[in-house]
Amino acid sequence: MLVLQHNCRKAYAVTIAALELGLELGVGLVCLQEPYNRGFSHRGYLIYWPEGDLQSCRVAVAVRRDLGATLVVNARMDLTNHPYALVVDIMEGPRRTRVINCYDNWVGAEACWQGSSPQRRRAIEDIDWRHIFHGRCLLVGDFNAHSPIWNPQRGARLNAGPLEQLIEDHDLLVNNDPDIPTRPKTSPGLSIIDLSLTTLELGPLEAWETYPGRPTGSDHEVIGMRWAPLAPKPPRTPREGVTGWRIKELQEDEEAMKAAAETWRALSQAQAPLGDTCTREDIAQEAEWISEALTEVLNQHAKPIWVTPFSKRWWTDPVREARRQYAGARRLWQQGCIEDEHHRTARQTYYKAIRQAKRECWEAFLQGSQEPGHHPPGTPPTPDEAARCWLALKYTKPQDQGTTPTLYRAQGNTQAATTFQEKETLIREAAFPQAPRDRPVQCPPLGNAHTEATESAVKQALFSQATQKAPGVDQLNFQALRLLWKWDSQRIVTLARQCLRLGFHPPSWKVAKGILLRKPNKTNYSLVKAYRVISLLNSQN
């Protein structure tokens, strides 16, 4: 996996530039030190922060969104919950690699962050590393320290004692190139303060490099590193990573619609419809077959929707050109050809281009000039423009974190749920307590309600549902079911009628996808009661 690390100087422009560079390079993980910490989001990443006051945080880890199908990421707040350090476990199949992102500086009295003790100390001294360094571990960060251990050209030590002791105690390997600075300067000597350290179990990194030709506006270099892959990546199956299909585009293509209808007709000929003598097992099999067959048809004839990491809309060619011009000025500054003032002016011009592009993109969205058929002001808004107003309101609201910290059942409970499976079990037990099993269930006798399931009644039930509703685990929304109705409405009516006749709910309809949401205004989001679950059922249900 390719990993980036970068100090962003707390600047929004630098933070976004680092994330955009990550998309260009195809990295899986971006470890940010001193990121912009006043709230931001990016369509290409899921961003992990330490729990607590966001403005005190000096680290963040961004995971590319489309890797959710191949990786499991666990934020280990149980190991440390410190604004200057963040631990995440990356599960690639059976193999775990622990990544620790750290920003080391002075904390305590007269520092930006004091913590529980006013004693002046280095941030890494707050952390119990004995519980962290187990197995494959990668420690990256800006350590603000100088030592001959990682920079042989440096004679004197500065702020390096705790880090040197950490390297010695845990036999850490320094992966930096001793001839490449990580914080360039025009004065003599090399400055190497951004380090990449690994345990013996992980071993030396497969690759380590900087990207001086792709500056972000920070005074630190962007560092890229890669550890050896577990195995050759297998080709992606047609179903893997698909979150839906572009059914509207399929309906607009007459030839594709005819081919899809013919494919469904061929599949349905091999599956006899249900009759009044069918059993519950027949109904369960029919419900599963409809879902699988419709999925197969859509996979063949409809364009799939994938989880894809997108760049910012305003990260356009003019911004890239501004970055290229700043890269040239930065290169001349490093060579001593221009003064510091000229370098600062070039950097501010680059920042200004980013702010201008973002502002113009937002203003164009509000004015609707990006939409076709834009009409003059003063006329009533179209339905699309009214929807855009609500979308603009959504964009202006603070973004909730899409990550879940280490969870506990109750205050004072020491048993922590850290892995994805442990959190899933704890949430399921808390949100869906089991009903008593010793109470007998009285089922009413079978009647003739199934005769009321006429074609018009089933159609009304189907077409009264909004097509924008989120689907269940089968990813088949009501738009897909309306398509099926057009091809084979009688099969849907028959299935509904037989379910009512036997009072039977197919097991495949009882499987739901749970979406975890944070309850607002809670003080402690490490407690499972601070969350609620909404269930997304299969649309056939």
Secondary structure, DSSP 8 states (H G I E B T S, - for coil): -EEEEEE-TT-HHHHHHHHHHHHHHT-SEEEEES---S----TTEEEE--SS-GGG--EEEEEEGGGTTT-EEEE-TTT--BTTEEEEEEEETTEEEEEEEEE--EESTTSS--TT--S-EEGGGGS-GGGT--SSEEEEEE---B-TTT-TT--S-BS-HHHHHHHHHTT-EE-S-TTS-SS--SSSS----EEEEE-TTT-S-SEEEE-TTS--SSSS--EEEE---SS------SSTTEEEE-HHHHHH-HHHHHHHHHHHHHHHHTS----TT--HHHHHHHHHHHHHHHHHHHHHHS-EEE------TT--HHHHHHHHHHHHHHHHHHTTSS-HHHHHHHHHHHHHHHHHHHHHHHHHHHHTTTSTT---TTS---HHHHHHHHHHHHHHS---------EESSTT---EE-SHHHHHHHHHHHHS----SSS--------SGGGG--HHHHHHHHHTS-TTS---TT---HHHHHHHHHHHHHHHHHHHHHHHHHT---GGGG-EEEEEEE-TT-S-TTBGGGEEEEEEE-TT-
